Amino acid sequence: MPVDEETQRIVARILELRSLAPATCLAKSPRLLLPRRGQWGPLYAILYQALIDAAQRAGCTSRITPHRLRHTYASEMLRLGVSLPALMQLLGHKDIRMTLRYVEVTET
């Protein structure tokens, strides 16, 4: 999926930090960008703080979370013309009803 250079830099940095995570942390989330073990581990806390810092630098006044960004991503993909089945696959959903919960459908 095409993304701008800044997004590529951010994802590369996340992958770099992810590689520092213990194997036990990565074992339960091999396909996730942010590894999770059911609790907030040190790596997740570092990445989450980096997200908060980036949001503040960008002038965001509301609380930003990775999950909230996932909802924004889904809505933007739909707005840009990505089909619901394709979006469902991108989000890793098995049921289209879950995908519909992620998107904010608005009439243009």
Backbone torsions as a table, in degrees:
resi	resn	phi	psi	omega
1	MET	NA	127.6	-179.1
2	PRO	-68.5	133.3	175.9
3	VAL	-138.6	159.6	-178.5
4	ASP	-72.5	169.3	-176.1
5	GLU	-62.6	-36.7	-179.8
6	GLU	-64.3	-42.1	178.0
7	THR	-64.8	-41.1	177.3
8	GLN	-60.6	-40.3	179.7
9	ARG	-65.5	-42.7	-179.5
10	ILE	-64.7	-46.2	-179.9
11	VAL	-63.9	-39.9	177.6
12	ALA	-61.0	-40.7	178.9
13	ARG	-67.2	-40.2	177.5
14	ILE	-62.4	-44.0	179.1
15	LEU	-63.5	-36.3	176.8
16	GLU	-62.9	-47.0	178.1
17	LEU	-66.3	-36.7	180.0
18	ARG	-61.6	-36.0	-178.8
19	SER	-65.7	-17.1	178.5
20	LEU	-84.5	-11.0	-177.9
21	ALA	-70.3	146.0	176.9
22	PRO	-63.1	149.1	-179.1
23	ALA	-57.0	-33.4	179.8
24	THR	-64.6	-30.9	179.1
25	CYS	-73.6	-38.3	-176.8
26	LEU	-79.2	-23.2	-174.9
27	ALA	-59.2	-34.4	-177.4
28	LYS	-90.9	-0.6	-178.8
29	SER	-145.9	53.8	-175.9
30	PRO	-64.2	-26.4	-177.2
31	ARG	-100.3	-0.4	-178.0
32	LEU	-94.0	142.9	176.9
33	LEU	-68.0	-41.3	178.6
34	LEU	-106.1	110.2	-177.5
35	PRO	-67.2	143.5	-179.9
36	ARG	-134.1	149.4	174.2
37	ARG	-126.2	21.8	-178.4
38	GLY	87.0	1.2	177.5
39	GLN	-147.4	166.5	-179.4
40	TRP	-82.3	101.0	177.4
41	GLY	-81.1	170.1	-178.7
42	PRO	-58.5	-41.1	-179.0
43	LEU	-64.1	-44.7	180.0
44	TYR	-61.4	-40.5	179.6
45	ALA	-62.8	-40.7	178.5
46	ILE	-64.0	-46.4	-179.1
47	LEU	-66.5	-38.2	179.0
48	TYR	-64.8	-41.6	177.7
49	GLN	-64.4	-38.0	177.2
50	ALA	-62.8	-38.2	177.5
51	LEU	-64.9	-44.3	178.8
52	ILE	-61.0	-44.7	179.3
53	ASP	-61.6	-43.4	179.8
54	ALA	-64.3	-40.1	179.5
55	ALA	-64.6	-39.9	178.7
56	GLN	-66.4	-42.7	178.0
57	ARG	-62.2	-32.0	179.9
58	ALA	-81.0	-5.3	178.1
59	GLY	87.9	13.5	178.2
60	CYS	-69.9	133.3	179.9
61	THR	-104.6	-14.5	178.2
62	SER	-95.7	164.3	-178.7
63	ARG	-69.8	129.4	179.9
64	ILE	-112.3	131.5	176.8
65	THR	-131.2	158.0	176.3
66	PRO	-56.2	-39.0	-179.0
67	HIS	-67.4	-38.2	177.6
68	ARG	-63.5	-38.6	177.1
69	LEU	-64.7	-33.0	177.5
70	ARG	-63.0	-41.3	177.0
71	HIS	-64.9	-42.5	178.6
72	THR	-62.6	-43.6	177.6
73	TYR	-57.0	-47.3	-178.9
74	ALA	-61.6	-44.7	-179.8
75	SER	-64.6	-41.7	-179.8
76	GLU	-67.8	-39.8	178.4
77	MET	-61.1	-43.1	178.3
78	LEU	-64.5	-43.6	179.4
79	ARG	-61.4	-33.1	-178.9
80	LEU	-84.0	1.8	173.5
81	GLY	103.4	4.8	176.7
82	VAL	-69.5	132.9	-178.6
83	SER	-69.9	157.0	178.8
84	LEU	-60.9	-42.5	177.1
85	PRO	-61.9	-38.8	178.4
86	ALA	-67.4	-41.3	178.8
87	LEU	-64.8	-39.9	177.4
88	MET	-57.6	-42.5	179.5
89	GLN	-68.7	-42.5	178.8
90	LEU	-60.4	-37.7	-179.0
91	LEU	-83.5	-10.5	179.3
92	GLY	77.7	24.5	-179.8
93	HIS	-86.4	148.2	176.9
94	LYS	-98.6	-14.4	-176.7
95	ASP	-131.0	129.0	-177.7
96	ILE	-60.9	-26.4	179.3
97	ARG	-63.3	-34.4	177.6
98	MET	-67.8	-41.5	179.0
99	THR	-61.1	-41.3	179.6
100	LEU	-63.4	-27.6	176.7
101	ARG	-70.1	-22.8	-176.6
102	TYR	-86.0	-21.8	-173.3
103	VAL	-103.1	144.1	175.8
104	GLU	-105.0	99.9	-176.1
105	VAL	-82.0	123.4	177.8
106	THR	-129.6	146.5	178.3
107	GLU	-82.2	133.8	178.1
108	THR	-92.9	NA	NA
